[in-house]
Amino acid sequence: MNKLYPSAAAALEGLVADDQTLAVGGFGLCGIPEALIDALRDSGVKGLTVISNNAGVDGFGLGKLLETRQIKKMISSYVGENKEFERQYLAGELELEFTPQGTLAEKLRAGGAGIPAFFTKTGVGTMVAEGKELRDFDGETYVMEHALVPDVSLVKAYRADKSGNLQFRLTARNFNPAAATAGKVCVVEVEEVVETGAIAPDDIHLPGIYVHRIVHNPNPEKRIEKRTITEKQGA
C-alpha cells in the first residue's frame, strides 16, 4: 500500500468535509503540520470542530483557518496570543470547549486506546466540570471526561519510512502521537521520507499502523513565536 502522496492537497482529497471534527498536532507553533493546514484552508471546507492545544497565532498555523471562518468550534487548552481567536470568541462567533492541558492530552490518548471515558480530579469545582458526571473515589471527587475520536488527524513528524513508521524530533513530539492514534484517519507531514526498514525499530516513536497518508514537506517554515533578547548592562 502506497501511503506517500505527492502534495498536501492530494493527501486531503476525499478525506476532509464540512462539519467534521479534526485533531491537529502541535504545541504553540512547535510541531504543527504547516502544509496540511494550508491545504485544509485551500480546500474550502467549513463548519469544522478542531481539537488542538491552541489555535496558532494570527496569520499562521490554525490562525489561518480562523481568518477564513472555517472553524466553528475549538477544543483547546491555551487560547492566548491570537487576537482573531479572542475577537471571534468574545463576539459569540466561535465556540470554545476549554479543556485543561493534561485532560486534553488524556482525552486524545484514551480515544486512541479505545477507552470511552475516564475520571480525573482536574477541573472539579470549576466551570470545567459543569454539566459533567461527578463521582467519589476513596473520599475524593472526580469528574468524568469523554475521550476524543476525531474524523481526521493532521500530524507533524520529523521522519517517516514508506510504511508510515514515524520519528518525532525533540519537543515537536508534543501532542502529535496522541492526535495520530485518536483519529479515524491520520495524515502526517514529514521532513524526511526513507525506505521501509531504514529506521531502527527502537527509534520508531509511532508505528505505521496508525498512519494512512504521508506528505513530504522538506522545508517547513518552523516559525518561532517570540524571540526575547536581554541586553546586558554596559554592553
N, C-alpha and C positions, 0 to 999 in steps of 0.2 A: 504494500500500500504506500503510495507516494504522498507524504504529508507536507512536502515543500511546495509552496505556491509562489508564483512569480512576483506578486505585489500584495500589499496590504488590502487593496480594494478587491483583488481576486479572492483573497482568503476570507473576506467577509461576505462575499456574494452568495446569496441563498441562505445565509445564516441569520442575519440581523433583520428585524422587522419592527414596525411601530408597536409601542406599548409593551416591549419586552423588559425583563429585568436583567441587567448586566453587572458583573463584577469586574472591576478594573484594578489591577495590582499597582503597587507603588506606595510611597510614604513621602508626602510633600511632592517634590519633583524628582525624588530618587527612585529609580527603578520603574518608571512609568513607560507604558508601550506607546511611544510618541507617534509612530507611523500608523498604528492601528487606530488611535484616537482621531488622527487626521482623516483616515479613511472612513471612520464612522461618521464624522461630521459631513464628509462629502457624499455619503450615501443618502443623506436627507431623512433618515428615519427619525421619528419624533415620539413624544409621549413616553420617554424612557425612564425607568427607575434604575438608578446607578448606585451600586454598592462600592464604596471606596473610602479609604481612611479620610481623605479630604477631596477637594474639587479643584486641585491645581491652583493656579494664580490667574489673574486677569490676562487673557490673551494667550495662555499656554496650558497644555495638558487639558484636563476636563473643563477648564475655564473657557475653552473654545466652544464646547457644546452648550455651555450656559449662555454664551453670547448669541448663539443661533437659536436659542429657546428649544433645544431638542430634549432637554431633561425636564421632566415634570416633578421628580422626587429624588432626593439624595438620602441614602442611608449611610451616615458618616459619623466620624469621631471628632474630627477637627475641622472647623469651618472658618478659620481666620485667614487673613491675607488674601482675600478675594472680594473685592468691593462689589462686583456684579452679583456674586452669591448673596452677599448681605442685602443688597438692594432688592433683589427678587424675593428673598425670604421675608423681609420686613414689609414689602408691598403685597404679600399674600400670593405671589406668582409662582412660588416654588415650595413644594412640600419638603419637610425635613424630619427624618426619623433619627433623632440624635442618640448615639449609642456609645457607651464608654469603650475606649480603645481595646482593652483586653477582651471585653464582651464581644466586640465586633470580630476580632480575630477568632474567638472560640465559636461564634455562630457560623463562620465560614468553615472552620475545621470540622465542626460537627456535621455540617452539610455534606462535606466530602467523605466523612466516615459513616454516613448513613444513620446518624443519631438525630432524631427529630427535634429534641428539645433537651435543655439541661437547666439546673438550678445554680444560681450564683448569689453571693451577698452584695455584689456591686450594684448600686442603684437603689437598694432598699431604703424606703423613707424619702425618696426624691421623686421628681416628675418622671424619671426614667422607668419607675415601677408602676406608674398609673395605668390601671386597666389590665394589669397582668396578674397571673396567679401567684399568690404567696404561700409558702409552706414552711413549717418549722422542722428543723433537724437538730437534734441534740441541744435544744433550747435556743437556737439561733434561727432568725428569719431569713429566708432565701426567696428570690424572685425567679420565676420560670422564664427563660428566653428560648425562642424558637430558632432552629437552625435556618441558614440561608442556602438556597439551592438556585442560583441564577440560571437563566436560559443559556447565556453565553458568558464565558470568562475571557478577558483580554489580559495577557500576561507578558511581562518583560523578563527575559533571561539573558545571560551572557553568551552561552554556547549551547548548541543542540546538535545531536547527531541526527541522521536522516530517519531514525526510528522515533525521534521525539524525546529521547532521554535528555534531561536538562542539567546544566550547571548554572548556578547563580553566582554573582560576584559581590562579596562583602555585604554591606548593608543594603544593597539593591535587592537582596533576597526578600526582605520585609514581608509584606502581605502576599507576595506573588505565589508561593507554593499553596497557601490556603485557598486563594482565589482559584487557582488551577484545579485543585481537586474538587472544589464545590460545584463548579459549573457542569451543566449537562453537556456542553461542548466547550472545548478550550482551544483558543487560538493564541499562539505565542510568537513574540517578536524577538529575534536574537541578533547579536552582532557577529557571531561566527557559526558556520554550519560545517560539520565534519562528517566523515563516513561512520556508519554504524560500527561500533567496536573500538573507535578511536578514544573514547572516554573510558578510563578505568572504572570498573564497577563501583569501587569505593568513592569515586569522585562524582558520581551521579547523585544529584540532590533531589530530583523528581523523576520517577520512571516514565517512560514514553507512553505507557498505557493511558495516562491522563491527558495526553496531548493529541489533538486531532488535526491541527493545521499549523504550519510553521511559515513565518515570513522572515527573510533575511534583510536586516537593516544595518549595514556595516558602519554607518556614520551617524549615529543619533546625536542630537544636539547636547543632551545632558546638561541642561541649564542649571545654574546654581541660584537658589532663591535669594540669598543675601550674602553679601561679602562685606565683612566688617574689618576695617583696618584701624588699629590703635596707634597713634603716633607717640613715640617716646619723647618725654620731656627733654628739651635741649638738643633734639636731633635736627 
